[in-house]
Amino acid sequence: MAQYNTLLSVRSLHIVHTESSCGWGGQEIRILEESRGMMERGHRVTILCPVESTLYARARDWGVKTVSLPIREKRWPDFKAMRAWIVANRGEIDVINTHSSTDSWLVALANLSLGKKSVPVLRTRHISAPVANTFANRWLYGKAASHIITTGEGLRHELIDGLGLPAYRVQSVFTGINTKRFVPGNKVEAREKLGLDVNAVWIGIIATLRSWKGHKFLLKAVAELNDPRIRLVIVGDGPQRDKLNRLTVELGLTRVVRFAGQQRDVVPWLQALDVFALPSFANEGVSQAVMQAMSVGLPVITTPIGSSADVVKAGLTGVLVPPKDSKALASAIRKLLDNPQDADKLGAAAREFAVENCGLERMITRMEAAFQRVAG
């Protein structure tokens, strides 16, 4: 495309995102936030995803163009669908940003089949699941993509050290959050609005109910504390809902725990809390929920999985505990509740860090530069 955005003195691009996952979480939200931010800066954005995915439905709410493609699996029909779309539209594509393993492979192989008529590819690596040092993965990350974005420095070094990628080709860009919307609020007002006990001490977690998010360890930690003042609110839904319900009953926590389900606006839920906890034990990049809680000024407890330690600096902007350790988690919660002044200091420092380092505009600016570099 030969157009230029004269206001920003950068080339106006057509950015295509591909996402094979049908789930809903921080990865999909980042795609939409990036898309909207790029559109506001004069770029054109298209998302390719399965029609049955939550992303396909939500993108319309965000005003982002979506195209339904059957790209859920690494199969011949899915490859043909991806290749056909690229062939039909390659004259208008400046860069393709792939996100999950399946769509990354489909795009890579489609490009390989096109030879000199291939399109530039940027890969975003959102999670910390291990990447085996195989020839196939070295090709996928080292040759099939022009540039790699990770959501944190820990993930960046996993790829550089694990696959031997050149450091200059791998860049970490925090997922941006709206620090003007995620702000500290009045706890009493938030609790009254949500129907939460105003006089209780509220611990909270906001995450899709997946096993590796560590909900069961948080439930066990609350049971370990055995404090009549404490209540736990679990915001989100997902495949572990029934198991977590059963565990709540087994632990005798039915009067203590509230399952709030999926919430489109989590700001009041965060503002109602005293402590935020996310005891993930796998796959995290940098959790958006953690950064949102920090932006609201909450003391945060999480684990050093993925790049979480990039934002939660132990004892400075939050608390880190070992994964799968409900006793350590309970001890960390107790320490914060017994030392409210220290908890307030952590929350204030967390808010300051989030505003300075995790803002949405910062992410959009850095991603725009990366897209320009790959497209150019």
Beta strands, then each sheet from edge to edge (+ up, - down):
strand 1: 4-5
strand 2: 10-11
strand 3: 14-18
strand 4: 44-49
strand 5: 65-68
strand 6: 95-98
strand 7: 121-125
strand 8: 147-150
strand 9: 170-172
strand 10: 201-206
strand 11: 230-235
strand 12: 257-261
strand 13: 275-278
strand 14: 300-302
strand 15: 319-320
sheet 1: 1+ 2-
sheet 2: 5+ 4+ 3+ 6+ 7+ 8+ 9+
sheet 3: 12+ 11+ 10+ 13+ 14+ 15+
end
